[in-house]
């Protein structure tokens, strides 16, 4: 009898293995955990001031040299992360109407969180969601796909979401004041630690989206970090307060005309606040890693650290902000650690926010919908040679009049290109060049091999043939979907003359 039981157990195990192989769905206990740690408006100049994050994620995993944001502003970038799509396919091309449009288009019905929850993951988001959340959905609205939810009410991101904010916590509105324990980065940290503990107790794989507000302005540091870095100076590159911007489009020149010079002192003051506000995030990373280790989950967890977009601080004479096609805004830090990732490794392939959802789906054995534009960079993390892209589309702002009217009903106020008529753009970030077409007809082109700081706009010197080739590629990219986008990305290498 005992022999029969053993044989039956072996057969059942083999059947389970066959089912797993046939369906490509990983067994419950074999599913790795996934954590995303997302900062807000963080650029490369800030990374050196996060030593714990570098040590615990970058040094213990992979650092990405060429990670880009395809639409360099908060809401479009976050929508692209959740869906794996370019902004022209999510139709979230600005912060306004932002969430209201995402909700109206029912795009929350199929996001990374939904895909993972459907296969048994506990899921949580803490912090910032999408700009203008929850307009048109009701104050108590919680999007599908989330087991645990605590998101800032995002109807006014001009305020200070470090203190005195309201969160929707699983459908209940909770007001937080200005006590030290209300500091939002610390609150998000504590909720994240509790979620990890609860998931381990539930014997469940988990997906945790940690979405802090730092270093977004007003860059309020935690009380324990207020006195730090008083003498810190902003690391200027050659494009800082670029003296001659006459080669730049008139749209860019208009951004520099604020009536007051944004000088070195201004940059230093802003930079100091941004650095200090990230110290609590650095501590958060350390606490999360410690919790995973104590819970026996560190070796079974992928951790991704990134920003939703970059930030310029006086480059090309433009005061502090984001939303341009310049490197400061589109090229951001990205690090990852987890099973199979070689500590201290580097990923050089061009990757982007549209790749995040398909990569995590690949890691967890989830099939992605056909609408996904991005591609899994898991093979890159594992050091494999794979066919890869030559470039990416970069885009920002609504171009057709109907969409412009809808967006202007709640206009931006951050000295953005889309505040200027004709400032929306579509372009290409190639391996060694940037090409941008603005809605008003102006064009920019930079040879990044010889001009990494984008000082000399060469658009006026290119041959008509080269310009025609570039324009045709942009025209194709701006309407591409799914596999078509991936195919087009593999043909963006050009010889310009």
C-alpha positions in Angstrom: 0.0 0.0 0.0 2.8 2.4 0.9 4.5 1.6 -2.4 1.4 2.5 -4.3 1.1 5.9 -2.4 4.7 6.7 -3.3 4.1 5.8 -7.0 1.0 8.0 -7.1 2.9 10.9 -5.5 5.6 10.7 -8.1 3.1 10.6 -10.9 1.3 13.6 -9.6 4.6 15.5 -9.3 5.4 14.6 -12.9 1.9 15.7 -14.1 2.3 19.0 -12.2 5.7 19.5 -13.9 4.2 18.8 -17.3 1.4 21.3 -16.6 3.9 23.9 -15.7 5.9 23.3 -18.8 2.9 23.3 -21.1 1.3 26.4 -19.7 4.6 28.3 -19.0 3.0 29.4 -15.7 5.4 29.1 -12.7 4.3 27.1 -9.7 3.1 29.2 -6.7 6.1 28.7 -4.5 8.6 29.1 -7.3 7.4 32.6 -8.2 10.0 35.3 -7.3 9.0 38.5 -5.5 9.3 41.8 -7.3 9.9 45.3 -5.8 9.9 48.5 -7.8 11.4 51.5 -6.0 10.4 54.6 -8.0 11.7 58.1 -7.3 10.2 61.3 -8.8 12.2 63.6 -11.0 15.6 62.1 -10.1 18.5 62.7 -12.5 22.0 61.2 -12.7 23.7 63.9 -10.7 21.9 62.7 -7.5 22.9 59.0 -7.7 26.3 59.4 -6.0 24.5 60.7 -2.9 22.7 57.4 -2.3 25.5 55.1 -1.1 23.2 52.5 0.4 21.2 52.1 -2.8 24.4 51.8 -4.9 25.9 49.2 -2.5 22.7 47.1 -2.0 21.3 47.2 -5.5 23.9 48.3 -8.0 26.9 46.5 -6.5 24.8 43.4 -5.8 23.2 43.4 -9.2 23.3 45.3 -12.5 23.7 49.0 -13.3 22.1 50.1 -16.6 24.2 52.6 -18.7 21.5 53.4 -21.2 18.1 53.5 -19.6 15.7 56.1 -21.0 12.3 57.6 -20.3 10.3 57.8 -23.6 8.1 60.6 -22.4 10.1 62.6 -19.8 7.4 63.7 -17.4 5.6 62.0 -14.5 2.2 60.7 -15.6 3.0 59.5 -19.1 6.1 57.7 -17.9 4.2 55.9 -15.1 1.4 54.9 -17.4 4.1 53.5 -19.8 5.6 51.5 -16.9 2.3 50.0 -15.9 1.3 49.0 -19.5 4.5 48.6 -21.4 3.4 51.0 -24.0 4.6 54.2 -25.7 2.7 57.3 -24.7 1.1 57.6 -28.1 -0.6 54.2 -27.4 -1.6 54.9 -23.8 -2.7 58.4 -25.0 -1.2 59.8 -21.8 1.1 62.4 -23.3 1.0 65.0 -20.6 0.3 65.2 -16.9 -3.2 66.7 -17.7 -5.7 65.2 -17.9 -3.5 62.3 -16.8 -5.3 59.8 -14.6 -8.7 61.0 -15.8 -7.9 59.8 -19.3 -6.2 56.6 -18.2 -9.4 55.8 -16.3 -11.7 56.9 -19.1 -9.9 54.6 -21.6 -10.2 51.7 -19.1 -6.4 51.1 -19.3 -6.3 50.0 -15.7 -8.1 46.9 -16.6 -4.9 45.4 -18.0 -1.7 46.6 -16.2 1.3 44.8 -14.6 -0.5 44.7 -11.3 -3.6 43.0 -12.8 -1.4 40.5 -14.7 0.4 39.5 -11.5 -2.6 39.4 -9.2 -4.3 37.1 -11.7 -1.6 34.5 -11.2 -1.6 34.6 -7.4 0.6 37.5 -6.4 -0.2 39.8 -3.5 0.3 43.4 -4.9 0.7 46.8 -3.3 1.3 50.4 -4.3 2.3 53.0 -1.8 2.8 56.7 -2.6 2.3 58.5 -5.9 0.2 56.9 -8.6 -0.9 59.0 -11.6 -1.3 62.8 -11.7 -4.9 63.9 -11.1 -5.9 60.6 -9.4 -8.8 60.0 -8.7 -10.5 62.6 -10.9 -13.8 61.3 -12.4 -13.4 57.9 -10.6 -14.7 58.9 -7.1 -12.6 59.8 -4.0 -12.6 56.3 -2.7 -11.7 54.6 -6.0 -9.0 51.9 -5.9 -7.8 50.6 -9.3 -8.1 46.9 -10.2 -5.1 44.7 -9.5 -4.0 45.9 -6.1 -4.3 43.8 -2.9 -3.1 46.7 -0.8 -3.3 50.4 -1.7 -2.2 53.7 -0.2 -1.9 56.4 -2.8 -1.7 60.2 -2.6 -4.7 62.1 -3.8 -3.1 63.6 -6.8 -5.5 66.4 -7.8 -2.8 69.0 -7.1 0.8 68.1 -7.4 1.8 71.7 -6.8 1.5 71.1 -3.1 3.9 69.5 -0.7 3.3 65.7 -0.6 5.9 65.2 2.1 3.6 66.5 4.8 -0.1 67.5 5.1 -1.4 65.2 2.4 -4.3 62.9 2.0 -4.0 59.2 1.0 -6.6 56.8 -0.2 -5.8 53.8 1.9 -7.8 50.8 0.5 -10.8 53.1 -0.2 -10.7 55.1 3.0 -9.4 58.7 2.9 -6.8 59.3 5.6 -5.3 62.8 6.3 -1.7 63.1 7.4 -0.3 66.1 9.1 3.1 67.6 9.8 4.3 65.4 12.6 7.6 63.6 12.1 5.8 60.3 11.6 3.8 61.8 8.8 6.8 62.3 6.6 5.6 60.5 3.5 8.8 58.6 2.6 9.0 57.1 6.1 5.3 56.3 6.0 5.7 54.5 2.7 8.7 52.7 4.1 6.7 51.4 7.1 3.8 50.3 4.9 6.2 48.5 2.6 7.8 46.6 5.5 4.5 45.5 6.9 3.4 44.3 3.4 6.5 42.2 3.1 5.9 40.6 6.5 2.3 40.0 5.8 3.0 38.4 2.4 5.6 36.1 3.9 3.1 35.1 6.6 0.5 34.4 3.9 3.1 32.3 2.0 2.4 34.3 -1.1 4.7 35.8 -3.8 4.4 39.6 -3.9 4.7 42.6 -6.1 5.5 45.8 -4.2 5.5 49.2 -6.0 7.2 51.8 -3.7 6.5 55.2 -5.3 8.1 58.0 -3.2 7.7 61.7 -3.9 11.4 62.6 -3.5 13.3 64.4 -4.9 10.3 66.2 -6.5 10.0 69.9 -5.4 9.8 71.3 -2.9 12.3 68.6 -2.0 11.5 68.6 1.7 14.0 66.5 3.6 13.1 64.4 6.7 13.9 66.4 9.9 16.9 64.2 10.6 18.4 65.3 7.3 17.6 69.0 7.2 21.1 70.2 8.2 23.0 68.1 5.8 25.0 69.2 2.7 24.8 72.9 3.3 28.0 73.5 1.2 27.1 71.1 -1.6 27.5 72.5 -5.1 25.7 71.4 -8.3 28.0 69.4 -10.6 27.8 71.6 -13.7 28.4 70.2 -17.2 29.4 72.3 -20.2 25.8 73.0 -21.1 25.0 74.7 -17.8 23.8 78.2 -18.7 24.9 77.7 -22.2 26.0 81.1 -23.4 24.8 80.9 -27.0 21.5 79.1 -27.7 20.7 80.8 -31.0 21.2 77.4 -32.7 18.4 76.0 -30.5 14.7 76.1 -31.6 12.8 79.2 -30.7 10.7 77.1 -28.4 13.8 76.2 -26.3 14.9 79.8 -26.4 11.5 80.8 -25.0 12.0 78.5 -22.0 15.2 80.4 -21.1 13.4 83.7 -21.0 12.0 83.8 -17.5 12.9 87.4 -16.7 15.5 86.3 -14.2 18.8 84.4 -14.6 18.9 80.9 -13.1 22.4 81.1 -11.8 24.9 78.9 -10.0 23.5 79.9 -6.6 20.0 78.9 -7.6 21.2 75.5 -8.9 23.2 74.8 -5.7 20.2 75.6 -3.4 17.8 73.4 -5.4 20.4 70.6 -5.6 21.0 70.6 -1.9 17.3 70.1 -1.2 17.0 67.4 -3.7 20.0 65.5 -2.3 18.7 65.8 1.3 15.2 64.7 0.4 16.7 61.4 -1.0 18.5 60.5 2.2 15.3 59.0 3.6 14.9 57.0 0.3 18.4 55.6 0.7 17.5 54.5 4.2 14.2 53.0 2.9 16.2 50.9 0.4 18.4 49.6 3.3 15.4 48.8 5.4 13.6 46.9 2.6 16.7 44.8 1.9 17.2 44.1 5.6 13.5 43.0 5.9 13.9 40.7 2.9 17.0 39.1 4.4 15.3 38.6 7.8 12.3 37.0 6.1 14.5 34.7 4.0 13.3 36.3 0.8 16.3 38.3 -0.4 17.6 35.6 -2.7 14.1 35.2 -4.3 13.4 38.9 -4.9 14.1 41.1 -7.8 14.5 44.8 -6.8 14.4 47.6 -9.4 15.4 51.1 -8.6 14.7 54.0 -11.1 13.1 57.4 -11.6 10.0 58.3 -13.6 12.0 61.0 -15.5 15.1 63.1 -15.3 15.6 66.8 -14.4 17.4 69.7 -15.8 18.9 72.4 -13.6 20.2 75.2 -15.7 21.4 73.2 -18.7 21.0 75.1 -22.0 20.0 78.1 -19.9 16.7 76.5 -19.0 15.7 76.8 -15.3 14.9 73.8 -13.2 12.4 71.4 -14.8 11.8 68.4 -17.1 10.0 67.4 -20.2 12.6 68.2 -22.8 14.3 65.8 -25.2 17.7 66.6 -23.7 19.7 63.9 -22.0 19.2 65.4 -18.5 15.5 64.7 -18.8 15.3 61.4 -20.7 18.5 59.5 -19.5 18.0 58.3 -15.9 19.5 56.0 -13.3 18.4 52.4 -13.3 19.7 49.4 -11.2 18.4 45.9 -10.6 19.3 43.0 -8.4 17.8 39.5 -8.1 18.2 35.8 -8.9 20.6 35.2 -11.8 21.9 38.8 -12.0 25.7 38.9 -11.7 26.8 41.3 -8.9 28.6 44.4 -10.2 27.5 43.8 -13.8 26.6 46.4 -16.3 23.8 46.4 -18.9 24.8 48.5 -22.0 21.8 47.9 -24.2 19.3 50.7 -24.7 16.4 50.0 -22.3 13.4 52.1 -21.3 10.4 52.5 -19.1 8.2 50.7 -21.7 10.4 47.6 -21.0 9.7 47.4 -17.3 6.3 45.6 -17.5 7.3 43.0 -20.1 10.5 42.3 -18.2 8.7 41.7 -14.9 6.1 39.6 -16.8 9.0 37.5 -18.2 10.6 37.1 -14.7 7.3 35.9 -13.2 6.2 33.7 -16.1 3.2 35.8 -17.2 2.2 36.3 -20.8 1.9 39.9 -21.9 -1.0 41.2 -24.1 -0.3 42.0 -27.7 -0.7 45.7 -27.1 2.7 45.8 -25.3 5.3 47.8 -27.2 8.4 47.2 -25.0 10.5 44.1 -24.7 11.9 42.0 -21.9 15.4 42.9 -20.9 15.7 39.8 -18.7 18.2 38.2 -21.2 20.4 41.4 -20.9 20.3 40.9 -17.1 21.4 37.3 -17.5 24.3 38.4 -19.8 22.9 36.8 -23.0 23.4 38.0 -26.5 20.1 38.9 -28.1 18.8 40.9 -31.0 18.2 44.4 -29.7 17.0 47.8 -30.7 19.0 50.6 -32.3 17.0 53.4 -30.7 13.8 54.5 -29.1 11.0 57.0 -29.8 10.8 60.0 -27.6 7.6 62.0 -27.5 5.8 64.6 -25.4 2.5 66.5 -25.7 -0.7 66.3 -27.6 -0.5 67.5 -31.2 -4.1 67.3 -32.6 -6.3 70.2 -31.7 -9.0 68.3 -29.8 -6.4 66.7 -27.5 -4.8 70.1 -27.0 -8.1 71.7 -26.0 -8.7 68.9 -23.5 -5.2 69.2 -21.9 -5.4 73.0 -21.7 -8.5 72.7 -19.6 -6.1 72.0 -16.8 -2.7 73.4 -18.1 0.7 72.7 -16.9 2.5 75.3 -14.8 6.1 74.0 -14.7 7.8 76.0 -17.5 7.2 73.1 -19.9 7.5 73.0 -23.7 3.8 72.0 -23.8 3.0 75.4 -22.2 4.1 76.9 -25.5 2.0 76.6 -28.6 3.8 74.1 -30.9 6.0 72.7 -28.2 4.9 69.1 -28.4 7.6 66.9 -30.0 8.2 63.5 -31.5 11.7 62.2 -32.1 14.3 59.4 -31.9 17.0 58.8 -29.4 19.4 56.6 -31.3 22.6 55.0 -30.0 24.7 58.0 -30.9 22.3 60.7 -32.0 19.1 62.6 -31.0 16.6 63.8 -33.6 13.5 65.9 -32.6 10.7 67.3 -34.6 8.5 69.9 -32.8 4.8 70.5 -33.6 5.7 74.1 -34.9 8.0 72.6 -37.5 11.4 73.3 -35.8 14.0 70.5 -35.7 16.9 69.5 -33.6 19.7 67.0 -34.3 22.8 66.2 -32.1 25.7 63.9 -32.8 26.2 62.4 -29.3 29.6 60.9 -30.2 31.2 64.3 -30.7 28.8 66.5 -28.8 27.5 64.6 -25.7 26.3 67.8 -24.0 24.1 68.8 -27.0 25.7 72.2 -27.6 25.6 72.2 -31.4 22.3 71.7 -33.2 23.3 70.2 -36.5 19.8 70.0 -38.0 20.5 72.8 -40.4 23.6 71.1 -41.7 22.2 67.7 -42.5 21.5 66.8 -46.1 17.9 66.7 -47.4 18.3 63.0 -47.9 19.2 62.4 -44.2 16.4 64.6 -43.0 14.0 62.8 -45.2 15.1 59.4 -43.7 14.8 60.7 -40.2 11.4 62.2 -40.8 10.1 59.0 -42.3 11.3 57.0 -39.3 9.6 59.4 -36.9 6.4 59.2 -38.9 6.4 55.4 -38.7 7.2 55.3 -35.0 4.6 57.8 -33.9 1.8 55.4 -35.0 3.4 52.1 -34.3 1.9 49.5 -32.0 3.2 46.3 -30.4 5.5 44.2 -32.5 5.6 46.9 -35.2 7.3 49.2 -32.7 9.9 46.6 -31.8 10.7 46.0 -35.5 11.0 49.7 -36.2 13.4 50.1 -33.3 15.8 47.7 -34.8 16.2 49.9 -37.9 17.1 53.3 -36.4 20.8 53.3 -37.0 21.7 55.9 -39.6 24.6 57.4 -41.4 24.1 61.1 -41.1 25.8 63.6 -43.4 
